[in-house]
């Protein structure tokens, strides 16, 4: 096997539209993300926003800052709201890149499917703000939304996010589930980062697709010092106690290095008594929510992810 082989041959079962996209990206000869500064990485990710479809229209989309912390958020109000519950969404990007535009389409899809407000959180990014800054912002935002803000009534929340945002959602769920003053209806984790172990078989199988051990190592180094990576605030898969967590939907992609840890977390949660739904997409890659404009299979999966969020909301 050589790197000159077509991706479809190197990675049997890979979605052909994604294979074509990734081959075109490789042919462009751009430097890898590990060769960029954080600022350059953010600009590259930001440029990818244009390739993501706009998503469904909303009744209102507004931006504000949550106090304390002055955390920027974007609120999506669906055309036909049917519940006071809210989904709190954390965008991906390796804790280093991404912003409120990064997950605009999936937030709109969830708001439409669930008939509830979605609050997308612009947490602080590394390396300027290292671990546990993103988690601290996540906890503050979740508590503020659950409290109703500005004197409103308390509300049920679902915590959700993709990749590093899935990490933040999982950590916040572990921290907030025991809180008697907060009603946590569920968590939706989309190809989440749950550990720092890059020796799992899915890393080996999928090396060379979107990201691998080297790229994840770069993100880890930007975000969290090595001596703190055993903390469950960084690696929720390492938590000693998983009981009493809310209903969970975990999305995993067969051509994602993080596939194995997502499956491991699903099994651990189920063993602890949590109701778990796994959405498994064998042909898709890490980050497929950003490739919905290229691959119909990714677009269909995004809609199914939104429906999973809706089921969690309705169960509340």
C-alpha positions as CSV (number, residue, x, y, z in Angstrom):
1,X,0.0,0.0,0.0
2,X,1.4,3.4,-1.0
3,X,0.1,6.9,-0.5
4,X,-0.2,7.2,-4.3
5,X,-3.1,4.7,-4.3
6,X,-6.6,6.2,-4.7
7,X,-8.3,6.8,-1.4
8,X,-11.2,4.5,-2.4
9,X,-8.6,1.6,-2.6
10,X,-6.7,2.6,0.5
11,X,-9.9,2.9,2.5
12,X,-12.5,0.5,1.3
13,X,-16.0,1.6,2.2
14,X,-15.2,5.3,2.2
15,X,-17.9,7.5,0.8
16,X,-16.9,8.2,-2.9
17,X,-17.9,11.9,-2.7
18,X,-15.7,12.4,0.4
19,X,-12.9,10.4,-1.3
20,X,-13.0,12.8,-4.2
21,X,-13.1,15.8,-2.0
22,X,-10.1,14.7,0.1
23,X,-8.1,13.8,-3.0
24,X,-8.7,17.2,-4.5
25,X,-7.6,18.8,-1.2
26,X,-4.4,16.7,-1.1
27,X,-3.6,17.6,-4.7
28,X,-3.7,21.3,-3.7
29,X,-0.5,20.7,-1.7
30,X,-1.4,22.9,1.2
31,X,0.6,22.6,4.4
32,X,-0.8,20.3,7.1
33,X,-2.4,21.9,10.1
34,X,0.6,20.9,12.3
35,X,2.7,23.3,10.2
36,X,0.4,26.3,10.8
37,X,0.1,28.7,13.6
38,X,-3.2,28.7,15.5
39,X,-4.1,31.9,13.8
40,X,-3.5,30.4,10.4
41,X,-5.4,27.2,11.3
42,X,-8.4,29.4,12.3
43,X,-8.3,31.2,9.0
44,X,-8.2,27.9,7.1
45,X,-11.2,26.5,9.0
46,X,-13.1,29.8,8.7
47,X,-12.6,29.6,4.9
48,X,-14.4,26.3,4.9
49,X,-17.6,27.9,6.2
50,X,-18.5,28.8,2.7
51,X,-18.7,25.2,1.6
52,X,-21.4,24.4,4.2
53,X,-25.0,24.9,3.2
54,X,-27.0,27.7,4.8
55,X,-29.4,25.4,6.6
56,X,-33.2,26.1,7.2
57,X,-34.5,29.6,7.9
58,X,-35.2,30.5,11.5
59,X,-37.8,32.8,13.1
60,X,-34.9,34.7,14.7
61,X,-31.1,34.3,15.0
62,X,-29.6,36.7,17.6
63,X,-26.2,37.1,19.3
64,X,-25.5,38.2,22.8
65,X,-23.1,37.6,25.7
66,X,-23.9,35.5,28.7
67,X,-22.9,36.7,32.2
68,X,-20.8,36.0,34.1
69,X,-17.8,35.6,31.7
70,X,-19.2,37.6,28.8
71,X,-19.4,34.4,26.8
72,X,-20.6,35.0,23.2
73,X,-23.6,32.9,22.1
74,X,-25.8,32.7,19.1
75,X,-29.5,31.9,19.7
76,X,-31.6,30.1,17.1
77,X,-35.3,30.4,17.4
78,X,-37.2,27.9,15.2
79,X,-40.2,28.9,13.1
80,X,-42.6,26.8,15.2
81,X,-41.3,26.4,18.7
82,X,-43.1,23.7,20.7
83,X,-41.1,23.4,23.9
84,X,-39.2,25.6,26.4
85,X,-36.3,23.2,26.5
86,X,-33.0,24.2,24.9
87,X,-30.1,22.6,23.2
88,X,-26.7,24.0,24.2
89,X,-24.3,23.4,21.4
90,X,-20.4,23.5,21.5
91,X,-18.7,23.7,18.1
92,X,-15.7,21.6,17.0
93,X,-12.3,22.7,15.9
94,X,-9.8,21.0,18.3
95,X,-10.3,23.6,21.0
96,X,-8.2,25.9,18.8
97,X,-10.3,26.8,15.8
98,X,-14.0,27.3,15.1
99,X,-16.4,30.0,16.1
100,X,-20.2,30.7,16.1
101,X,-20.3,30.2,12.3
102,X,-18.7,26.8,12.4
103,X,-21.8,24.9,13.4
104,X,-24.5,27.2,11.9
105,X,-26.1,24.6,9.7
106,X,-26.4,21.8,12.3
107,X,-27.8,24.3,14.9
108,X,-30.5,25.3,12.4
109,X,-31.3,21.7,11.7
110,X,-31.6,20.9,15.3
111,X,-33.8,23.9,16.1
112,X,-36.1,23.0,13.2
113,X,-36.3,19.3,14.1
114,X,-36.6,19.7,17.8
115,X,-38.8,22.8,17.8
116,X,-36.7,24.4,20.5
117,X,-34.1,27.1,20.9
118,X,-30.5,26.2,20.2
119,X,-27.8,28.2,22.0
120,X,-24.4,27.9,20.3
121,X,-21.5,28.8,22.6
122,X,-18.4,30.7,21.6
123,X,-16.1,29.3,24.3
124,X,-12.5,30.6,24.7
125,X,-9.9,29.0,22.4
126,X,-6.5,27.6,23.0
127,X,-3.6,28.2,23.2
128,X,-4.5,31.7,24.4
129,X,-6.9,30.1,26.9
130,X,-5.7,26.6,27.8
131,X,-7.4,23.8,29.7
132,X,-9.8,24.0,31.5
133,X,-11.0,27.4,30.1
134,X,-13.3,25.8,27.4
135,X,-14.9,23.6,30.1
136,X,-15.3,26.5,32.4
137,X,-17.1,28.5,29.7
138,X,-19.2,25.4,28.8
139,X,-20.3,25.0,32.4
140,X,-21.1,28.7,32.8
141,X,-23.1,28.7,29.6
142,X,-25.1,25.6,30.4
143,X,-26.0,26.8,33.8
144,X,-27.0,30.2,32.5
145,X,-29.2,28.7,29.8
146,X,-30.8,26.2,32.2
147,X,-31.5,29.0,34.7
148,X,-33.5,30.8,32.0
149,X,-31.4,34.0,32.0
150,X,-32.6,37.5,32.7
151,X,-35.2,36.3,35.2
152,X,-36.9,33.8,33.0
153,X,-38.1,30.4,34.3
154,X,-35.7,27.4,34.6
155,X,-35.6,25.2,31.6
156,X,-34.5,21.7,30.6
157,X,-31.3,21.5,28.5
158,X,-29.6,19.0,26.2
159,X,-25.9,19.4,25.9
160,X,-24.5,18.8,22.5
161,X,-21.4,19.3,20.3
162,X,-19.1,17.8,17.7
163,X,-15.4,16.7,18.1
164,X,-13.8,19.0,20.7
165,X,-17.3,20.4,21.2
166,X,-18.5,16.9,21.9
167,X,-15.7,16.7,24.5
168,X,-16.9,19.8,26.2
169,X,-20.5,18.6,26.2
170,X,-19.5,15.2,27.6
171,X,-17.4,16.8,30.4
172,X,-20.2,19.3,31.2
173,X,-22.7,16.5,31.4
174,X,-20.6,14.6,33.9
175,X,-20.2,17.7,36.0
176,X,-23.8,18.9,35.9
177,X,-25.7,15.7,36.0
178,X,-25.6,15.5,39.9
179,X,-26.8,19.2,40.2
180,X,-30.3,19.1,41.8
181,X,-30.9,22.6,40.6
182,X,-30.4,21.8,36.9
183,X,-32.5,19.5,34.6
184,X,-30.3,17.8,32.1
185,X,-32.4,15.9,29.6
186,X,-29.6,14.4,27.5
187,X,-26.3,14.7,25.7
188,X,-25.6,14.5,22.0
189,X,-22.0,13.7,21.2
190,X,-21.0,13.9,17.5
191,X,-17.6,12.1,16.9
192,X,-16.4,13.4,20.3
193,X,-12.9,13.6,21.6
194,X,-13.0,11.5,24.8
195,X,-9.4,10.5,25.5
196,X,-5.8,11.2,24.5
197,X,-5.0,7.6,23.5
198,X,-3.8,7.7,19.9
199,X,-2.8,4.0,19.9
200,X,-6.3,2.7,19.4
201,X,-6.9,0.6,16.2
202,X,-9.2,3.2,14.6
203,X,-6.2,5.6,14.6
204,X,-4.2,3.1,12.7
205,X,-7.0,2.2,10.3
206,X,-7.8,5.8,9.4
207,X,-4.4,7.4,9.4
208,X,-4.2,9.8,6.4
209,X,-7.9,10.8,6.4
210,X,-8.8,14.3,7.6
211,X,-6.8,13.9,10.8
212,X,-4.6,11.3,12.6
213,X,-2.4,10.9,15.6
214,X,-0.1,13.7,14.6
215,X,-2.9,16.2,14.1
216,X,-4.6,15.2,17.3
217,X,-1.3,15.5,19.1
218,X,-1.0,19.1,17.8
219,X,-4.5,20.0,19.1
220,X,-3.8,18.3,22.5
221,X,-0.6,20.2,22.9
222,X,-2.3,23.5,22.1
223,X,-5.1,22.9,24.6
224,X,-3.9,20.8,27.5
225,X,-0.5,20.1,29.3
226,X,0.4,16.4,29.2
227,X,0.3,16.0,33.0
228,X,-3.4,17.0,33.1
229,X,-4.7,14.7,30.4
230,X,-5.7,12.0,32.8
231,X,-8.3,14.3,34.3
232,X,-11.9,13.5,33.4
233,X,-12.3,17.3,32.7
234,X,-10.1,16.6,29.7
235,X,-10.8,12.9,29.0
236,X,-14.4,12.0,30.1
237,X,-13.8,8.4,29.1
238,X,-11.4,8.2,32.1
239,X,-14.1,9.3,34.6
240,X,-14.3,7.0,37.7
241,X,-18.0,7.3,38.0
242,X,-20.5,7.3,35.1
243,X,-23.7,6.6,36.9
244,X,-26.7,9.0,36.8
245,X,-25.8,10.5,33.4
246,X,-28.7,11.5,31.1
247,X,-29.9,9.7,28.0
248,X,-27.1,9.9,25.4
249,X,-26.8,9.8,21.6
250,X,-23.3,9.2,20.3
251,X,-22.5,9.6,16.6
252,X,-19.4,7.8,15.3
253,X,-17.9,7.6,11.8
254,X,-16.2,4.5,10.5
255,X,-13.4,6.4,8.9
256,X,-12.6,8.5,11.9
257,X,-9.6,7.9,14.2
258,X,-12.0,8.7,17.1
259,X,-14.3,5.8,16.2
260,X,-13.1,3.4,18.8
261,X,-13.2,5.8,21.8
262,X,-16.7,6.8,20.8
263,X,-17.8,3.2,20.9
264,X,-16.0,2.6,24.1
265,X,-17.8,5.5,25.8
266,X,-21.1,4.3,24.6
267,X,-20.5,0.8,26.1
268,X,-19.2,2.3,29.3
269,X,-22.3,4.5,29.7
270,X,-24.6,1.6,28.9
271,X,-22.9,-0.6,31.5
272,X,-23.5,2.2,34.0
273,X,-27.2,2.2,33.3
274,X,-27.5,5.2,30.9
275,X,-29.8,4.9,28.0
276,X,-27.5,5.1,24.9
277,X,-28.3,5.4,21.2
278,X,-25.4,5.0,18.8
279,X,-25.6,6.5,15.3
280,X,-22.9,4.7,13.3
281,X,-21.9,5.9,9.8
282,X,-19.3,3.4,8.4
283,X,-18.6,5.4,5.2
284,X,-18.1,8.8,6.7
285,X,-15.1,10.7,8.1
286,X,-14.4,12.9,11.1
287,X,-15.9,16.3,10.7
288,X,-18.6,15.2,8.2
289,X,-20.9,17.9,9.5
290,X,-18.6,20.3,7.6
291,X,-18.9,18.3,4.4
292,X,-22.7,18.3,3.9
293,X,-22.4,20.5,0.8
294,X,-20.1,17.9,-0.9
295,X,-21.5,14.5,0.2
296,X,-25.2,13.7,0.2
297,X,-24.5,10.9,2.7
298,X,-23.0,13.5,5.1
299,X,-26.1,15.7,4.6
300,X,-28.4,12.8,5.4
301,X,-26.4,12.0,8.5
302,X,-26.6,15.6,9.7
303,X,-30.4,15.5,9.4
304,X,-30.4,12.2,11.4
305,X,-28.2,13.8,14.1
306,X,-30.7,16.6,14.3
307,X,-33.5,14.1,14.7
308,X,-31.5,12.4,17.5
309,X,-31.3,15.7,19.3
310,X,-35.1,16.2,18.8
311,X,-35.7,12.8,20.5
312,X,-33.7,13.8,23.5
313,X,-35.5,17.1,23.8
314,X,-38.9,15.4,23.5
315,X,-38.1,12.8,26.1
316,X,-37.8,15.6,28.6
